[in-house]
Amino acid sequence: MPAERFEGIFPDRFKLDTVMIDGIEKGLISVVPFIDVDFTSAVFPFPTFTMGQTNYRIYIIDIETGERCVWFLGTT
């Protein structure tokens, strides 16, 4: 995705982890689908559920530590 699309999404302590593609800076985004098996609630441990889930996330860098991080945009 064009890097400017991610402006204002995460705190100033972080910067977007980017790659250059054909001379254009791009931000990294992923859509990760998976199956939750035996999912429970902390309040109600029973029953358990099996369900599909998809996480939407971007990749950022902590400018204070240099650590690479994942910023979750949402889940469905």
N, C-alpha and C positions, 0 to 999 in steps of 0.2 A: 504494500500500500504506500502511496506517497507519504513521506514523513510528516508533512504539514497536517495531515488528517488526524494526527494524534495529539495536537496541541491542546493543552488544558485538561487532559484526561487524568494525569497523575501529578503528584506534588512536585515542587521545584527541586527537591532533594535528588530527583532521578532524571536521567536523560534517556531518550529512546535508543535502544540498541538497533543499529541500522546496518544495511549492506548497500553497496553501490552496484546498480544494475544498469548497464549501458550509460554510465556516467550520471545516473539519477539516484539520489539517496532514497532508499525505501525502508519503511518500518516493518518489523516482523510481527505477524499476527498468526495465531493458530486456532483451529476449530477442532476440538478433541472429543469425539463421541466414545462412550463406553457403557457397560452394563453394571449397575450397582446390584450386588447379590447380598441378600440378608441385611438390607438396610433397615435400621431401627431409629427411633427417636430416643433422646436422652431422658425425656419425661415419661414416655410410654414404650418400654423396651419390647413389648409384644403388641401387635404382630410384626413380623418382618415382611419386607417387600423386595421384589426384584423389579427393576425398572431401568429404562434407558436414560442417560444423562449426556448433555453436551456442554462443555466448557469453552468459553470464548476468552482468549487471553492475548496480551501483547508482551513483548520482551523489552525490559528496561535495564539500566545500569545505575546503581547507587553511586552518586558522584563523590560521596564521603568515603566509602570503603572500596570502590571499584568492583564490588560484587555484582554479578549478573543476577537478575530477578525476573519473576513472572508477575504481571499485573492482571488480575482477573477482571474482565469486563462484565461478565455475567454467566449465568448457567440456565439451562432449560431442561 
